[in-house]
């Protein structure tokens, strides 16, 4: 007797136990039978070796045997009682699974040999179920790039079966069909088959597959909805810390690209902003769908304009952020700031926003740099790569001027290649670009990338000499000034910047003795260039006052064009004066340091120090003070907040404030004597310092550096309590210089105040010449300085 058959029949639900009682079936422990009921298959042959349900040699009860064999596949697999009710049993109906039946064919039992049975079923190979399952898991992970997995290829746990496991499953099914046809004589195609078609896979695999498909459909639906909200909402549900790891929203990309028009780089004509905007909109903001060079350019523009954007996504909230700034509505709009810059002076400090935006800006800049190196923007030429290299060099040069040099070199190289191919000739724009690069190189005391040959290729022939241009400008009419003076000013300012690096502020020049002849010649050319600047500035100011006489200008607003010209020419001229002042001051300080260290000063050293002091006083008297005062006025009337951004324009406000604070208390009696009659009055000095201070506070909207913070603190302390004996005099008479022509106006400025303790002290924090008629009696000075 077969032990397995005995156990199957003995545990069948409804079978008689040893006392003649029926065995009650349990959902979890009751066994199942194998023969069909007597009403359907009473004549089916039975195995002669089958054992009785009563044990020993007793024969089984036919009724119990028939009831136990009428069991569906699901109940047989789970070993539960199968109760038929209609087309589906109770258990299958409760679980919502198909109720199927597999024929149970009796055949002669073969001797058991586990290894041979496995070898026969697998074709001579042993199947490691664990390995097959692991292979199925790996197959599921890579299913995104392969054909979909059908339900017939899933295992019991819902994982795909391996190729060997699927072959084993097919072999078992074929063997069952063959045994059925041989023993019962019933064909698989016969329509009178009394059982239903067997399921392809066990029910547990079907359930797992259905659940997996439902989860996948729900995840796909949620992903589509999230993408739709992401693209439509300008405020994405991501913090600034994870901004670099997420795809930028379409609204943010469009906003940052359009904001490029507010930057000084927009005036360079490097690329067409409307074309770039249309390309980005064509791909619905998916930058990775753009061509390589266009994608690098878009990323560079986004990284540049993110420094001045007011988009709330760019601002992070940290523990140190004041509660007032934690809500997005507290972030001021960039447009509103530009409209109210004069009213913001003295009232707003925007450095907190620059600090909060710094993290997102750094990440966007790193993305643009990585993309430029990945796509070879520094190697491959093209108009778009020219613009990308220039913008990246500008961004990196804010914190490290030398690190931005490779991008500047690539920018110049690509531009030379375009000149060989032939490009349009926007003379003023290219000259403006070359000048801006020369001023940035001058601020870092490095040689300019562009040469005179590049100017010939880009801007054409050289204009008249500086002296001839300055003398001819004096008699020009307003309609002729910009055509006759702007290009000569930009050209000669570029040459003076290169000359200053080679002869005055460069590494080689600083390591040698000061050449008085070189300084005198450079100072004379600065005065001539100042005459051109004064002519351009006066003409633009008159046109702004009388807008009806403005010349026609296509494209941008006439007010914007004139304001940009005024700001640029003043910044360029002051940037040429500043290195000379710093170099002379550094040489004087080095002599003072040598004396403090105990070194004996020789007669030659004393003579050279006296020469440096005299030259510094001469520079301050002729151009230095006027350059600082005019720069402060242009900062007050800045055309856009972006023009105050460090790196975009070489303003160097922190260095100018430190120089103006030291006036007229410079070392040496000779310098003080030379400045008498040429320096600013106490009221004018305080006013210019306050303008520069407010400019640095507003510039903190874009970025904040330690040098700027230090200068702001120094100016604030100075304005609260002005140091120096020169501020304690009862009356200070100083002859003020004209801001435009550089000539003495002949007006004597008299100002005095009291600190309430018996000593005379100037109260400059609330000083307003318009409300204090005793401070300034001449209304002409108000007009001259724009007060």
C-alpha positions in Angstrom: 0.0 0.0 0.0 1.1 3.5 -0.8 1.7 5.6 2.3 1.0 8.9 0.4 -2.3 7.7 -0.9 -3.3 6.5 2.6 -2.5 9.9 4.1 -4.5 11.7 1.4 -7.6 9.6 1.7 -7.4 9.4 5.5 -7.3 13.2 5.9 -10.1 13.8 3.3 -13.0 15.9 4.6 -16.2 13.9 5.0 -14.3 10.6 5.4 -15.2 8.0 8.1 -12.9 7.8 11.0 -12.2 4.6 13.0 -15.6 4.9 14.9 -17.6 5.3 11.7 -18.0 9.1 12.1 -17.4 11.5 9.3 -14.3 13.7 9.5 -15.4 17.3 9.5 -13.4 19.5 7.1 -11.4 22.5 8.4 -10.5 25.5 6.3 -6.8 25.2 7.2 -6.1 21.5 8.0 -8.7 19.4 6.1 -7.3 17.3 3.3 -8.6 16.9 -0.2 -9.4 13.9 -2.3 -8.7 13.0 -5.9 -11.6 11.0 -7.5 -14.6 12.7 -9.1 -18.1 12.2 -7.6 -20.0 9.0 -8.3 -22.6 10.9 -10.2 -20.0 12.1 -12.8 -17.3 9.4 -12.9 -18.3 6.3 -11.0 -16.6 4.0 -13.5 -13.3 5.6 -13.4 -10.5 3.1 -12.7 -8.7 3.2 -9.4 -5.3 2.2 -8.5 -5.1 -1.3 -7.2 -2.4 -0.3 -4.8 -4.3 2.4 -3.1 -4.8 2.1 0.7 -8.0 2.3 2.7 -9.0 5.3 4.7 -9.3 3.1 7.7 -5.7 2.0 7.7 -4.3 -1.5 7.1 -5.9 -3.5 4.2 -9.4 -2.2 4.4 -10.9 -0.7 1.2 -12.0 2.9 1.1 -15.6 4.0 1.3 -16.7 5.1 -2.2 -18.9 7.9 -1.0 -16.1 9.5 1.1 -13.6 8.9 -1.7 -15.9 10.6 -4.3 -16.6 13.6 -2.1 -12.9 14.2 -1.4 -11.9 14.1 -5.0 -14.3 16.8 -6.2 -11.9 19.7 -5.3 -10.8 22.8 -7.3 -7.2 23.8 -7.9 -7.3 26.7 -5.4 -8.7 24.7 -2.5 -6.4 21.8 -3.3 -3.4 24.1 -3.2 -4.4 25.8 0.1 -5.6 22.5 1.6 -9.1 23.7 2.5 -12.5 22.3 2.1 -14.1 22.9 -1.3 -17.8 23.5 -1.3 -19.3 23.8 -4.7 -22.0 26.4 -5.3 -22.7 27.1 -8.9 -19.8 28.0 -11.2 -17.4 28.8 -8.4 -16.8 27.3 -5.0 -17.3 29.2 -1.7 -13.6 29.8 -1.1 -12.9 31.1 -4.6 -15.9 33.4 -4.5 -14.8 34.8 -1.1 -11.3 35.6 -2.4 -12.4 36.7 -5.8 -10.3 34.3 -7.8 -11.1 32.1 -10.8 -12.3 28.6 -9.8 -10.5 26.1 -12.1 -10.2 22.3 -12.0 -7.3 20.1 -13.1 -8.0 16.5 -14.0 -6.6 13.9 -11.6 -5.5 10.9 -13.6 -4.6 7.7 -11.8 -1.6 6.0 -13.1 0.7 3.3 -12.0 3.1 4.6 -9.3 6.7 4.4 -10.1 9.5 3.9 -7.6 10.4 7.2 -6.0 13.8 8.6 -6.8 13.9 12.3 -6.2 17.0 13.1 -8.1 16.0 11.1 -11.2 12.6 12.7 -11.2 14.1 16.2 -11.2 16.6 15.3 -13.9 13.8 13.9 -16.1 11.7 17.0 -15.8 14.5 19.5 -16.4 16.2 17.7 -19.2 19.3 16.6 -17.3 19.9 19.7 -15.1 19.1 20.4 -11.5 17.0 23.6 -10.9 18.0 25.8 -8.0 14.8 27.5 -7.0 16.6 30.2 -5.1 18.8 31.0 -8.0 15.8 31.0 -10.4 14.0 33.3 -8.1 16.9 35.8 -7.9 17.1 35.7 -11.7 13.5 36.5 -11.9 13.9 39.5 -9.6 16.7 40.9 -11.7 14.6 40.4 -14.8 11.8 42.4 -13.2 14.1 45.3 -12.4 15.2 45.5 -16.0 11.7 45.1 -17.4 11.5 48.8 -18.3 13.9 48.3 -21.2 12.6 44.8 -22.2 9.4 43.2 -23.2 6.6 43.2 -20.6 6.3 40.2 -18.4 3.1 38.2 -18.9 1.1 36.7 -16.1 2.1 33.2 -17.2 5.7 34.1 -16.5 5.1 35.0 -12.9 6.0 32.8 -9.9 4.0 32.2 -6.7 5.3 35.5 -5.1 4.6 37.6 -8.2 8.2 37.7 -9.4 9.1 36.7 -13.0 10.2 33.2 -13.6 13.6 32.4 -15.2 13.9 30.7 -18.5 14.7 27.3 -16.8 11.7 27.7 -14.5 9.3 28.4 -17.3 10.6 25.4 -19.2 10.0 23.3 -16.1 6.4 24.6 -15.9 5.7 23.8 -19.6 7.2 20.3 -19.2 4.9 19.5 -16.2 1.8 20.7 -18.1 2.7 18.6 -21.1 3.3 15.5 -19.0 -0.1 16.0 -17.3 -1.8 16.3 -20.7 -0.1 13.2 -22.1 -1.1 11.1 -19.0 -4.7 12.3 -19.3 -4.9 11.4 -23.0 -3.3 8.0 -22.4 -5.3 6.9 -19.3 -8.7 8.3 -20.1 -8.7 8.6 -23.9 -10.0 12.1 -23.8 -8.4 14.7 -26.1 -7.7 18.2 -25.1 -9.6 19.6 -28.1 -12.8 17.5 -27.2 -15.6 19.9 -26.4 -17.2 17.3 -24.1 -14.4 17.5 -21.5 -16.1 17.4 -18.1 -13.5 19.7 -16.5 -12.6 23.3 -17.1 -9.4 24.6 -18.7 -6.6 24.7 -16.1 -5.2 28.1 -15.2 -1.8 29.1 -16.6 -0.4 30.0 -13.2 -1.4 29.3 -9.5 -3.9 31.8 -8.1 -1.3 33.4 -5.7 0.7 34.5 -8.7 -2.4 35.9 -10.4 -3.3 37.9 -7.3 0.2 39.3 -6.9 0.4 40.2 -10.6 -3.0 42.0 -10.4 -1.9 43.9 -7.3 1.4 44.9 -9.0 -0.4 46.1 -12.1 -2.9 48.2 -10.0 0.0 49.8 -8.0 1.9 50.6 -11.2 -1.2 52.2 -12.8 -1.8 54.3 -9.7 1.8 55.4 -9.5 1.8 56.4 -13.2 -1.4 58.4 -12.7 0.1 60.2 -9.7 3.3 60.9 -11.6 1.4 62.4 -14.5 -0.6 64.6 -12.1 2.6 65.7 -10.3 4.3 66.6 -13.5 1.3 68.6 -14.6 1.2 70.6 -11.3 5.0 71.0 -11.4 4.9 72.6 -14.9 1.9 74.8 -14.3 2.8 76.1 -10.8 5.5 78.8 -10.5 6.1 77.7 -6.9 7.3 74.2 -7.0 6.9 71.9 -3.9 10.7 71.6 -3.5 12.9 73.5 -1.2 16.0 75.3 -2.3 18.3 72.6 -0.8 17.0 70.1 -3.4 16.6 72.5 -6.3 19.8 71.3 -8.0 18.6 67.7 -7.9 15.2 68.4 -9.5 14.1 69.3 -13.0 13.4 73.1 -13.0 9.8 74.1 -13.6 8.8 75.7 -16.9 7.6 78.8 -15.2 10.9 79.3 -13.3 13.0 78.7 -16.5 10.9 81.2 -18.5 11.2 83.8 -15.7 14.9 83.5 -15.4 15.6 83.7 -19.1 13.4 86.8 -19.5 15.1 88.4 -16.6 18.4 88.4 -18.6 17.2 91.7 -20.2 17.8 93.5 -16.9 21.6 92.6 -16.8 24.5 94.6 -18.3 25.4 91.5 -20.4 22.2 92.0 -22.4 23.7 95.0 -24.0 26.7 93.0 -25.4 24.6 91.4 -28.2 26.1 88.0 -27.5 23.0 86.1 -28.6 19.4 86.7 -29.5 17.3 86.5 -26.3 13.9 86.1 -28.2 15.3 83.1 -30.1 16.5 81.4 -26.9 13.1 82.0 -25.3 11.3 80.5 -28.2 13.5 77.4 -28.2 12.9 76.8 -24.6 9.2 77.2 -25.0 9.2 74.8 -27.9 10.4 72.0 -25.7 8.0 73.0 -22.8 10.9 73.9 -20.5 12.6 70.5 -20.9 16.2 71.7 -21.3 17.6 68.2 -21.8 15.7 68.1 -25.1 17.6 71.1 -26.5 20.8 70.8 -28.6 24.0 70.6 -26.6 25.2 74.2 -27.2 21.7 75.7 -26.6 21.3 73.7 -23.4 24.6 75.0 -22.1 23.6 78.6 -23.0 20.3 78.3 -21.3 21.8 76.9 -18.2 24.4 79.7 -18.1 21.7 82.3 -18.5 19.7 80.7 -15.7 22.7 80.6 -13.4 23.4 84.2 -14.1 19.9 85.6 -13.6 19.2 83.5 -10.5 21.5 85.9 -8.6 19.0 88.7 -9.1 15.7 86.8 -9.3 13.0 87.2 -6.7 11.4 83.8 -7.4 10.5 82.2 -4.1 11.9 78.8 -5.1 15.4 80.2 -4.9 15.2 81.3 -1.3 15.8 78.8 1.4 14.7 79.1 5.0 17.3 78.3 7.7 17.3 78.5 11.5 19.1 81.9 11.3 16.5 83.4 8.9 14.3 86.0 10.6 10.7 85.0 10.9 9.7 88.1 8.8 11.4 86.5 5.8 10.2 83.0 6.1 7.1 83.5 4.0 7.4 83.8 0.2 5.1 86.8 0.2 7.8 88.7 2.2 10.2 88.5 -0.7 10.2 91.8 -2.5 9.7 91.7 -6.3 12.7 92.5 -8.5 10.6 94.9 -10.5 9.3 96.7 -7.5 12.9 97.2 -6.2 13.9 98.6 -9.6 11.0 101.0 -9.6 11.8 102.2 -6.0 15.5 102.3 -5.8 15.7 105.9 -4.8 13.2 105.4 -2.0 15.0 102.3 -0.8 18.2 104.2 -0.2 18.8 104.5 3.5 15.9 102.3 4.4 16.6 98.7 3.1 19.3 96.2 3.6 18.9 93.4 1.1 21.9 91.4 2.1 19.8 88.8 3.9 18.2 87.8 0.6 21.5 87.4 -1.0 22.6 85.0 1.7 19.4 83.0 1.5 19.7 82.7 -2.3 23.4 81.8 -2.3 23.0 78.0 -2.0 20.6 77.7 -4.9 22.7 80.0 -7.1 25.9 77.9 -6.3 24.1 74.7 -7.3 22.8 76.2 -10.6 26.3 77.6 -11.4 27.8 74.2 -10.7 25.3 72.5 -13.0 26.0 75.0 -15.8 29.8 74.5 -15.4 29.5 70.7 -15.4 27.3 70.8 -18.5 29.8 73.1 -20.3 32.6 70.6 -19.7 30.5 67.6 -20.5 29.5 69.0 -23.9 32.8 70.6 -24.7 31.7 74.2 -24.8 35.3 75.4 -24.2 36.5 73.3 -27.2 33.8 73.6 -29.9 33.1 77.0 -31.4 29.9 78.6 -32.3 27.9 81.8 -31.4 26.1 80.1 -28.5 29.4 78.7 -27.0 30.9 82.2 -27.3 28.1 83.6 -25.1 28.2 80.6 -22.7 31.9 80.9 -22.1 31.6 84.7 -21.4 28.7 84.2 -19.0 30.5 81.4 -17.1 33.7 83.4 -16.9 31.7 86.2 -15.4 30.0 84.0 -12.9 33.2 82.3 -11.7 35.1 85.6 -11.7 32.9 86.9 -8.9 34.6 84.8 -6.3 37.8 83.8 -8.1 39.0 86.0 -11.0 41.8 83.6 -12.0 39.4 80.6 -12.1 37.4 82.4 -14.7 40.3 82.9 -17.0 40.0 79.6 -18.9 36.4 80.5 -19.9 37.5 84.0 -21.0 40.3 82.5 -23.1 37.8 80.1 -24.7 35.4 83.0 -25.3 38.0 85.1 -27.1 39.2 82.1 -29.2 35.7 81.2 -30.3 35.1 84.9 -31.2 38.2 85.0 -33.4 37.0 81.9 -35.2 33.7 83.6 -35.9 35.5 86.6 -37.3 37.2 84.3 -39.8 33.9 82.9 -40.9 32.3 86.3 -41.1 29.8 87.8 -38.7 27.7 91.0 -38.5 29.6 94.0 -37.3 27.9 95.6 -34.3 30.7 98.0 -33.6 29.5 99.5 -30.3 28.4 96.2 -28.8 31.7 94.5 -29.5 33.7 97.4 -28.2 31.6 97.5 -25.1 32.4 93.7 -24.6 36.1 94.3 -25.0 36.1 97.2 -22.6 34.2 95.2 -20.0 36.7 92.3 -20.2 39.6 94.8 -19.9 38.1 96.4 -16.8 37.6 93.0 -15.2 41.2 92.1 -15.9 42.3 95.4 -14.5 40.4 94.8 -11.3 42.4 91.5 -10.8 45.7 93.1 -12.1 46.0 90.6 -15.0 46.6 91.0 -18.7 43.5 91.4 -20.9 42.6 88.5 -23.1 41.7 90.7 -26.1 44.4 92.3 -28.2 44.5 95.2 -30.6 44.1 92.9 -33.5 40.8 91.7 -32.0 39.6 95.2 -31.9 40.4 95.6 -35.6 38.4 92.5 -36.4 35.4 93.3 -34.3 35.2 97.1 -34.1 37.0 98.3 -37.2 39.6 100.9 -37.5 40.9 102.9 -34.5 39.4 106.3 -33.9 41.3 109.6 -33.7 43.9 110.0 -30.9 42.6 110.8 -27.5 43.7 114.4 -27.5 42.0 115.1 -30.8 38.8 113.4 -29.8 38.6 115.4 -26.5 39.2 118.7 -28.2 36.7 118.0 -30.9 34.0 116.9 -28.4 33.8 120.4 -26.9 32.1 121.9 -30.0 29.8 119.1 -30.9 26.0 119.4 -30.9 23.8 117.1 -28.8 22.7 115.1 -31.9 26.4 114.4 -32.8 27.8 113.5 -29.4 27.0 109.8 -29.2 28.1 109.1 -32.8 31.4 111.0 -32.4 32.3 110.4 -28.8 31.0 107.1 -27.6 33.2 104.8 -29.7 36.4 106.8 -29.1 35.7 106.8 -25.3 35.2 103.0 -25.2 38.3 102.4 -27.4 40.7 104.7 -25.5 39.4 103.4 -22.1 40.2 99.9 -23.2 43.8 100.9 -24.1 44.2 102.8 -20.8 43.2 99.7 -18.9 45.8 97.6 -20.7 48.4 100.3 -20.2 47.6 100.5 -16.5 48.2 96.8 -15.9 51.5 96.8 -17.9 53.0 100.0 -16.3 51.3 100.6 -12.9 49.2 98.0 -11.3 50.6 94.7 -12.8 52.9 92.3 -11.1 55.9 93.5 -12.9 55.2 97.2 -12.4 54.6 96.7 -8.6 57.9 94.9 -8.2 59.9 97.9 -9.5 60.4 101.5 -8.5 57.7 103.9 -9.4 58.2 105.7 -12.8 57.1 109.3 -12.4 56.9 110.0 -16.1 54.6 107.0 -16.6 52.3 108.2 -13.9 52.2 111.8 -15.2 51.4 110.6 -18.7 48.7 108.2 -17.5 47.2 111.0 -15.4 47.1 113.4 -18.3 45.3 110.8 -20.5 42.8 110.2 -17.7 41.9 113.9 -17.7 41.4 113.8 -21.5 39.2 110.8 -21.2 37.3 112.5 -18.4 36.5 115.3 -20.8 34.8 112.8 -23.2 33.0 111.2 -20.2 31.7 114.6 -19.1 30.4 115.4 -22.6 28.6 112.1 -22.9 27.2 112.4 -19.4 26.0 116.0 -19.8 24.4 115.3 -23.1 22.6 112.2 -21.8 21.4 114.1 -18.7 20.0 116.9 -20.9 18.1 114.4 -23.1 16.7 112.7 -20.0 15.4 116.1 -18.8 14.0 116.9 -22.2 12.6 113.6 -23.5 10.9 115.3 -26.5 14.4 115.9 -28.0 15.5 112.3 -27.7 16.8 110.7 -30.8 14.9 107.8 -32.2 16.1 104.4 -31.1 14.8 101.0 -32.2 14.1 98.3 -29.7 14.8 99.2 -26.2 13.5 102.3 -24.3 15.4 105.5 -24.9 15.5 106.2 -21.2 17.1 102.8 -20.6 19.7 103.4 -23.3 20.7 106.8 -22.0 20.8 105.6 -18.4 23.0 102.7 -19.3 25.4 105.0 -21.2 25.7 107.4 -18.3 26.3 104.5 -15.8 28.8 102.7 -18.0 31.1 105.6 -18.9 31.3 106.8 -15.3 32.1 103.3 -14.0 34.7 102.8 -16.7 36.4 106.1 -15.9 36.4 105.6 -12.1 37.7 102.0 -12.7 40.7 103.5 -14.5 41.4 106.0 -11.6 41.1 103.5 -8.7 44.2 101.3 -9.5 46.4 104.3 -9.6 45.2 105.5 -6.2 45.5 102.1 -4.7 49.0 101.6 -6.1 50.3 104.9 -4.8 48.6 104.4 -1.4 50.2 100.9 -1.1 53.7 102.3 -1.8 53.2 104.9 0.9 52.0 102.3 3.3 55.0 100.1 2.6 57.3 102.9 3.6 55.4 103.4 6.8 55.6 99.6 7.5 59.4 99.7 7.0 59.8 102.5 9.5 57.6 100.7 12.1 59.7 97.5 11.7 62.8 99.4 12.8 64.5 99.5 9.4 66.6 102.6 8.9 65.3 104.8 6.2 67.9 105.9 3.7 67.9 109.2 1.9 66.9 107.5 -1.3 63.9 105.8 0.5 62.8 109.1 2.0 63.0 110.8 -1.3 60.9 108.1 -3.0 58.3 108.3 -0.3 58.0 112.0 -0.7 57.6 111.6 -4.5 54.8 109.0 -4.0 53.0 111.3 -1.5 53.2 114.2 -4.0 51.9 112.0 -6.8 49.0 110.7 -4.7 48.0 114.2 -3.7 48.1 115.2 -7.4 46.0 112.3 -8.5 43.4 113.0 -5.8 43.3 116.7 -6.7 43.0 116.2 -10.5 40.9 113.1 -10.9 40.6 111.0 -7.7 38.0 112.9 -5.7 35.9 113.6 -8.7 35.9 110.0 -9.8 34.7 108.8 -6.4 32.0 111.5 -6.2 30.7 110.8 -9.7 30.6 107.0 -9.0 28.5 107.6 -5.9 26.0 109.7 -7.9 25.7 107.0 -10.6 25.1 104.4 -7.9 22.3 106.5 -6.5 20.8 106.7 -10.0 21.5 103.1 -11.1 19.3 102.1 -14.0 18.7 98.6 -12.6 19.6 96.7 -9.5 21.4 94.1 -11.7 24.0 96.8 -12.5 25.1 96.8 -8.9 25.8 93.1 -8.9 29.5 92.3 -8.2 31.1 90.5 -11.1 28.6 91.8 -13.7 30.1 95.3 -13.4 33.5 96.2 -12.0 32.2 98.7 -9.5 34.6 98.0 -6.6 32.4 99.9 -4.1 34.1 98.6 -1.0 37.5 99.9 -2.1 36.1 103.3 -3.0 34.5 103.7 0.3 37.7 102.9 2.2 39.6 105.5 0.1 36.9 108.2 0.7 36.9 107.5 4.4 40.6 108.3 4.5 40.1 111.7 2.8 41.5 114.2 3.6 43.3 112.5 6.5 46.0 111.0 4.3 49.5 110.5 5.7 51.9 113.4 5.3 51.6 117.1 5.6 52.4 117.5 1.9 49.3 115.5 1.0 47.1 117.4 3.3 48.4 120.7 2.0 47.8 119.6 -1.6 44.3 118.5 -0.9 43.4 121.8 0.7 41.1 123.4 -1.9 40.5 120.2 -3.8 38.8 117.7 -1.4 35.1 117.3 -0.6 33.6 119.1 2.2 32.5 117.2 5.3 28.8 117.2 4.2 29.6 116.2 0.6 31.9 113.5 1.8 29.3 112.1 4.2 26.6 112.2 1.5 28.8 110.3 -1.1 29.7 107.7 1.5 26.1 107.2 2.4 25.2 106.7 -1.3 28.0 104.1 -1.6 26.8 102.5 1.6 23.3 102.2 0.4 24.6 100.9 -2.9 26.4 98.1 -1.1 23.4 97.2 0.9 21.3 97.0 -2.3 24.0 95.0 -4.1 23.6 92.4 -1.3 20.4 91.4 -3.0 22.5 89.4 -5.5 25.5 88.3 -3.6 27.3 89.1 -0.4 31.1 88.9 0.2 33.2 89.4 3.4 34.8 92.5 1.9 31.5 94.1 1.3 30.3 93.3 4.8 33.5 94.7 6.3 33.2 97.9 4.2 29.5 98.3 5.3 30.5 98.1 8.9 33.3 100.5 8.5 31.2 103.1 6.8 28.4 102.7 9.3 30.8 103.3 12.2 32.3 106.3 10.4 28.9 107.9 9.8 27.8 107.4 13.4 31.0 108.9 14.8 33.3 110.5 12.1 36.9 110.1 13.2 39.7 112.6 12.5 40.6 116.0 13.7 39.5 117.5 10.5 35.8 116.9 11.5 36.2 118.7 14.8 37.0 122.1 13.3 34.4 124.8 14.0 34.2 125.7 10.3 35.6 123.8 7.3 36.0 125.8 4.0 36.7 123.6 1.0 36.5 124.6 -2.6 34.3 122.0 -4.4 35.2 120.7 -7.8 32.7 120.5 -10.6 31.4 116.9 -11.1 31.2 117.1 -14.9 34.0 119.5 -16.1 36.5 118.9 -13.3 36.9 122.7 -12.8 36.5 124.7 -9.6 33.0 126.1 -9.2 34.2 128.9 -6.9 31.6 128.2 -4.2 32.6 128.1 -0.6 30.9 125.4 1.4 30.4 126.1 5.1 28.9 123.7 7.6 29.0 123.3 11.3 27.1 121.4 14.1 27.2 120.5 17.7 27.1 117.3 19.6 25.6 118.9 22.7 28.7 118.5 24.8 30.5 121.7 24.0 32.5 120.3 21.1 31.6 121.0 17.5 30.8 117.8 15.6 29.0 117.2 12.3 25.8 115.3 12.5 25.9 113.6 9.1 23.5 110.8 9.5 20.4 113.0 9.2 22.1 115.8 7.2 19.8 117.1 4.4 21.1 120.3 2.6 17.6 120.9 1.2 16.1 121.2 4.7 19.1 123.1 6.2 19.3 126.5 4.5 22.2 127.5 6.7 24.4 124.6 5.5 24.4 125.5 1.8 23.3 129.0 0.6 23.9 128.5 -3.1 21.1 126.7 -5.0 23.5 126.2 -7.9 25.4 123.7 -5.9 22.3 121.7 -5.4 21.8 121.5 -9.2 25.5 120.7 -9.8 25.4 117.7 -7.5 21.8 116.6 -8.1 20.8 117.2 -4.4 
